[in-house]
Amino acid sequence: MVAAPSKLRRPVGDRVKTDAKDALHLAGLLKLGEIVQVTIPSVSQETSRDLVRAREDARSDLMSARHRLAKLLLRQHPPQPNVEGGERPFEVQVGRTSMMVLCISKTPG
């Protein structure tokens, strides 16, 4: 049986840890049926978890990079209202890639 240490109740004020005390404590919890059994993930499950975590990290990095780029472009090329005062896209050259950036500007009035 594998038990999760975070799910085991510890007596209040029990600061001295010895193997004998731990053994008595675990035996008492086992007798009362208060030990929560956990399963150990298989290699394939752990690989899947790692892949999901890596995908989430990559997605977060992508969104952060997009936000940084948008803020940089807005600092370098502030939006200017067109005649109607609505949306005005402008083109910015970034490296060899041309990006269309849509800026929404509000005109007073």
C-alpha positions as a Markdown table, in Angstrom:
| # | Residue | x | y | z |
|---|---|---|---|---|
| 1 | Met | 0.0 | 0.0 | 0.0 |
| 2 | Val | 1.2 | 3.5 | -0.8 |
| 3 | Ala | -0.1 | 6.3 | 1.3 |
| 4 | Ala | 0.0 | 10.0 | 0.5 |
| 5 | Pro | 1.9 | 11.8 | 3.3 |
| 6 | Ser | -0.1 | 15.0 | 2.8 |
| 7 | Lys | -3.4 | 13.1 | 3.5 |
| 8 | Leu | -2.2 | 11.7 | 6.8 |
| 9 | Arg | -3.4 | 13.4 | 10.0 |
| 10 | Arg | -0.7 | 14.4 | 12.4 |
| 11 | Pro | -1.4 | 14.8 | 16.1 |
| 12 | Val | -1.2 | 18.5 | 17.2 |
| 13 | Gly | 2.0 | 19.3 | 19.1 |
| 14 | Asp | 3.8 | 16.1 | 17.9 |
| 15 | Arg | 7.1 | 17.7 | 16.9 |
| 16 | Val | 9.5 | 14.9 | 17.7 |
| 17 | Lys | 9.7 | 12.4 | 14.8 |
| 18 | Thr | 11.1 | 9.0 | 15.4 |
| 19 | Asp | 10.6 | 5.8 | 13.4 |
| 20 | Ala | 8.9 | 4.1 | 16.4 |
| 21 | Lys | 6.4 | 7.0 | 16.8 |
| 22 | Asp | 5.7 | 7.0 | 13.0 |
| 23 | Ala | 5.2 | 3.2 | 13.0 |
| 24 | Leu | 2.7 | 3.4 | 15.9 |
| 25 | His | 0.9 | 6.3 | 14.3 |
| 26 | Leu | 0.7 | 4.6 | 10.9 |
| 27 | Ala | -0.5 | 1.3 | 12.6 |
| 28 | Gly | -3.2 | 3.2 | 14.4 |
| 29 | Leu | -4.4 | 5.0 | 11.2 |
| 30 | Leu | -4.4 | 1.7 | 9.3 |
| 31 | Lys | -6.4 | 0.0 | 12.0 |
| 32 | Leu | -9.0 | 2.8 | 11.9 |
| 33 | Gly | -9.0 | 2.7 | 8.1 |
| 34 | Glu | -8.0 | 6.3 | 7.8 |
| 35 | Ile | -5.1 | 5.9 | 5.4 |
| 36 | Val | -5.9 | 7.1 | 1.9 |
| 37 | Gln | -4.3 | 4.8 | -0.7 |
| 38 | Val | -2.9 | 6.4 | -3.8 |
| 39 | Thr | -1.9 | 4.8 | -7.0 |
| 40 | Ile | 1.5 | 5.3 | -8.6 |
| 41 | Pro | 1.2 | 6.5 | -12.2 |
| 42 | Ser | 2.5 | 4.2 | -14.9 |
| 43 | Val | 5.3 | 5.3 | -17.2 |
| 44 | Ser | 2.8 | 6.1 | -20.0 |
| 45 | Gln | 0.6 | 8.1 | -17.6 |
| 46 | Glu | 3.6 | 10.1 | -16.4 |
| 47 | Thr | 4.7 | 10.7 | -20.0 |
| 48 | Ser | 1.3 | 12.0 | -20.9 |
| 49 | Arg | 1.3 | 14.3 | -17.8 |
| 50 | Asp | 4.7 | 15.6 | -18.8 |
| 51 | Leu | 3.4 | 16.2 | -22.4 |
| 52 | Val | 0.4 | 18.1 | -21.1 |
| 53 | Arg | 2.6 | 20.2 | -18.8 |
| 54 | Ala | 5.0 | 21.0 | -21.6 |
| 55 | Arg | 2.0 | 22.0 | -23.9 |
| 56 | Glu | 0.6 | 24.3 | -21.2 |
| 57 | Asp | 4.0 | 25.9 | -20.7 |
| 58 | Ala | 4.5 | 26.4 | -24.5 |
| 59 | Arg | 1.0 | 27.9 | -24.8 |
| 60 | Ser | 1.7 | 30.3 | -21.9 |
| 61 | Asp | 5.0 | 31.3 | -23.4 |
| 62 | Leu | 3.3 | 31.9 | -26.7 |
| 63 | Met | 0.7 | 34.1 | -25.2 |
| 64 | Ser | 3.3 | 36.1 | -23.2 |
| 65 | Ala | 5.3 | 36.6 | -26.4 |
| 66 | Arg | 2.2 | 37.8 | -28.3 |
| 67 | His | 1.4 | 40.3 | -25.5 |
| 68 | Arg | 5.0 | 41.6 | -25.4 |
| 69 | Leu | 5.0 | 42.0 | -29.2 |
| 70 | Ala | 1.7 | 43.8 | -29.2 |
| 71 | Lys | 2.8 | 46.2 | -26.5 |
| 72 | Leu | 6.1 | 46.8 | -28.3 |
| 73 | Leu | 4.2 | 47.5 | -31.5 |
| 74 | Leu | 1.9 | 49.9 | -29.8 |
| 75 | Arg | 4.8 | 51.8 | -28.2 |
| 76 | Gln | 6.6 | 52.0 | -31.5 |
| 77 | His | 3.6 | 52.8 | -33.7 |
| 78 | Pro | 0.8 | 54.3 | -31.7 |
| 79 | Pro | -2.7 | 53.9 | -33.2 |
| 80 | Gln | -3.9 | 56.8 | -35.2 |
| 81 | Pro | -7.6 | 57.2 | -35.9 |
| 82 | Asn | -8.9 | 57.2 | -39.4 |
| 83 | Val | -11.5 | 59.5 | -40.8 |
| 84 | Glu | -14.5 | 57.5 | -39.5 |
| 85 | Gly | -12.8 | 57.1 | -36.0 |
| 86 | Gly | -13.1 | 53.3 | -36.1 |
| 87 | Glu | -10.6 | 50.5 | -36.5 |
| 88 | Arg | -7.5 | 51.0 | -38.5 |
| 89 | Pro | -5.1 | 48.2 | -39.3 |
| 90 | Phe | -1.5 | 49.0 | -40.0 |
| 91 | Glu | 1.3 | 46.9 | -41.3 |
| 92 | Val | 4.6 | 46.4 | -39.4 |
| 93 | Gln | 7.7 | 44.7 | -40.7 |
| 94 | Val | 9.1 | 42.3 | -38.2 |
| 95 | Gly | 12.2 | 40.6 | -39.5 |
| 96 | Arg | 11.2 | 38.9 | -42.7 |
| 97 | Thr | 7.5 | 38.6 | -41.7 |
| 98 | Ser | 4.9 | 41.2 | -42.3 |
| 99 | Met | 2.3 | 41.5 | -39.7 |
| 100 | Met | -1.1 | 43.1 | -39.8 |
| 101 | Val | -1.9 | 44.7 | -36.5 |
| 102 | Leu | -5.4 | 45.9 | -35.7 |
| 103 | Cys | -5.6 | 48.9 | -33.5 |
| 104 | Ile | -8.8 | 50.2 | -32.1 |
| 105 | Ser | -8.7 | 53.9 | -31.4 |
| 106 | Lys | -11.4 | 56.0 | -30.0 |
| 107 | Thr | -11.7 | 59.6 | -31.1 |
| 108 | Pro | -13.2 | 62.2 | -28.9 |
| 109 | Gly | -16.6 | 63.4 | -29.9 |
